[in-house]
Amino acid sequence: MRLESGIIPVVPAPVVAQVSRSPAQMQLRRLLRGCETANLTERGAHAAGQRLGRAGTSDVVDAVVAQTAAERQADVVTGNRADIARLLQVAQASGQIIDL
């Protein structure tokens, strides 16, 4: 729906790395070609780590996704609603969660 509206998804660089681990993720890797890749800065990494600790979750990539969403006031598309919701809450982010 967002792609049809001309909204270009933003994908943090660590998500690209995670998807690139397996050839089974070919469809998702094709989708990434139409996305903007957000770099992970040192400041962003520290912020994501702090939120990870406060949320009591353990997935660094989820924390970077939440951090990127908070910075950009963006929605998050995920298959991991519970952890992302905790991380967005800690970040006081206004974006919505869209289930995969």
N, C-alpha and C positions, 0 to 999 in steps of 0.2 A: 504494500500500500504506500509506504513512504517513498520507495523507489519510483513508483508511478507518479508521485507528486513532485518528483525532481529533487528530493532530499537525498543527499549523498551521505551514506553511513560513515561514521568515524570508527575506526578500529585501532585500539592501542597496539603498538608494536609487539608486546609480549603475547598478545592473542595470535598474531600472525605466526610467531615462533611456535606456539603450541599447536596450531593447526598444521603447520608444516612438518610435524613429526611423522605423520603417517600418510602413505599413499591413499589410504581409504578415505581421506578427507578431500579428495579431488574436487568434488562439487563445491564444497565450502571455499576451497582455494580459488576456484573460478569466480565465485561471488566476490571475493576480496579484491579482485582486479578493478572492480567498480567502486571501491571504497577509498576514503582518505585514511592514510595510516598516521596515527598520532605518535610522535616520538615520546619516549619516557625520559624526562630530564631528571637530574639529581634531586631537584626540589620536589618534583612529582613523586619520585620513588620514596623519598622520606615521608611525604604526606600519606602515601598509600600504606606504607609500613606502620605509621602511627595509627591510622584508621583500622588497619588489620588487628593491631593489638587491642584497641578499644572495643572493637566489635566481637572479639573472641573467636574469630574465624582463622583459617590457616592457608587459604589459597591466595597466593601472591597475585596471580593473574586476575582473579576476581577483584582484589583490592585496587589494582591498577585500572580496571574497567570502571569501578565506582568512582575512583579519583578523577578519571578523565570525564566521566559524566557530570560530576559535581563542578568541575572547572568550566565545562561548556554548557551547563544547565540543560543537559541532554537526557533523553530517554535511554533505557537499556533493554536490549533484546537478549534474553538469557533462558537457559534451561535450568538455572540454579536460583530460583526466586528467593529462597530463604536466606542464603548467605548474602546475595546482592542486596536484598532489602535491609539487612542489618548494616551492611557497609554504607549504603546510601543514607540510612538514618543517622549514623555516626557522622557522616559528612554533611548532614543537614542539606542534602541535595533535594531539588524540587522536581527532578525528572520522574517519569513513570517507569514501571517495569512492564515489559511486553514479553509474555511467555512464548517460547519457541514452539 
